Amino acid sequence: MRENTNESFGSKIGAVLVAAGSAIGLGSIWRFPYIAGENGGGAFVLLYLICVLILGIPVMLSEFAIGTHTRKGPVKAYEQLSKRWKPLGYNSIIVSTLISGFYYIVAGWSLYYFVASVDGTLYSGVDFHTLFVSFCDSWQEPLYTMLFILVTYVVVACGVRKGLERTAEWVMPILFVMLLAMVLRALSMPGARAGLEFFFKPDFSKAFTVENVMAAIGQAFFSLSIGLGCLITFSSYFKKGTSLVTTAWSSSMLTFLVAILSGMIIFPAVFSVEGLEPTQGPTLIFETLPFVFKDMAMPQLWSAIFFLLIALAALTSTITFHEVLTSYFQEHHRLSRFAAATVATAISVIAAVFCLSSGFFFDLFDKATANVLMPLGGLFTCLFAGWVFDKDAFRSEMTNNGERRAPLFGVLIFLLKWVAPLMIGATFIYNLVGML
């Protein structure tokens, strides 16, 4: 266990919920629908599922095995296994720091839209685009950003069981109930059938274009939090006897389910309002969906439920990268959890201030993490797990010291050695060329 704490999750279901929560966030509820809309709907969903199975789960298993074997965060874990690979652990610290800069801002948007839905501001007659721009140019944007940082800090400072695990046990069921309520409401809308056909009916002429394949790989990578170091951190808290295969499979499928449910909300709603398109990109939720709620019975109620859902999903993600930083300061500087969480929060505030001060830093931090640092982290994680990590130790973690069977272990190693690195490497090069 850690040198300065004996913290661990209290239950196996808690481990699954926290691991799933680290993946389920804005990536599944906000990003997935518009990426699917831009890449052909049903064709993209099929590709995304394939990528989760052959890329997401194997890489998740490798990070879980590293965490349970070393019982340390990413920096200490790689240092213990091979000092040459220690920089890979530091990559997770850099990624978590940069993500905190822009992610808290987007999370703050969701919190503001929840409040604006409740108090009626969202439907006061002001144009939705104007309202969004006005909010971003006012003192309210930094206020809601800092408020979200504060909420995340309180959760993480409370510890692994009382903070991370307890929050996941409350938030995840509420999130699913709200998702199902919104799905039922969306399915009752006049455009539901057309929306579902767009979302679920694959057009195989579009399925295997280079753009779609790269987008599916990137979305699987982004939504499962691969390359962030959080999976190593969380698995270091797993109780002995936790099945890594079951946890990885459950977390991945829960993430996929949330993405599907999100699409079943967004596309029927979009197809129900004339003039809206499923390909409208990142502003789909904050500038476009309020049009949908406006024409519903009780628009403030449904809008409030939806944006609270977005805020809760964002919280599961902000907890994730905050915990990576907190764990690092606990291990390397022997700080108490309270002190480590405080330092991590201060760093997050500084990063957020940079992004609030200039759209340049917001875009830079976003692109640097999503297109460069996270893919590189995932790529080298695969190479480490496939070529460097002791195979006997790896198998031991997969089988809980021989208590469970691992008939596909050879397939897992093959995927980590060859398939996953090639897929992630191709995505990295494709995104890098696109940035130039």
Secondary structure, 3 states (H helix, E strand, C coil): CCCCCCCCCCCHHHHHHHHHHHHCCHHHHHHHHHHHHHCCCHHHHHHHHHHHHHHHHHHHHHHHHHHHHHCCCHHHHHHHHCHHHHHHHHHHHHHHHHHHHHHHHHHHHHHHHHHHHHHCHHHCCCCHHHHHHHHHCCCHHHHHHHHHHHHHHHHHHCCHHHHHHHHHHHHHHHHHHHHHHHHHHHHCCCCHHHHHHHHHCCCHHHHCCHHHHHHHHHHHHHHCCCCCCHHHHHHCCCCCCCCHHHHHHHHHHHHHHHHHHHHHHHHHHHCCCCCCCCCCHHHHCCCCHHHHHHCCCCHHHHHHHHHHHHHHHHHHHHHHHHHHHHHHHHHHHCCCHHHHHHHHHHHHHHHHHHHHHCHHHHHHHHHHHHHHHHHHHHHHHHHHHHHHCCHHHHHHHHHCCCCCCCCCHHHHHHHHHHHHHHHHHHHHHHHHHHHC
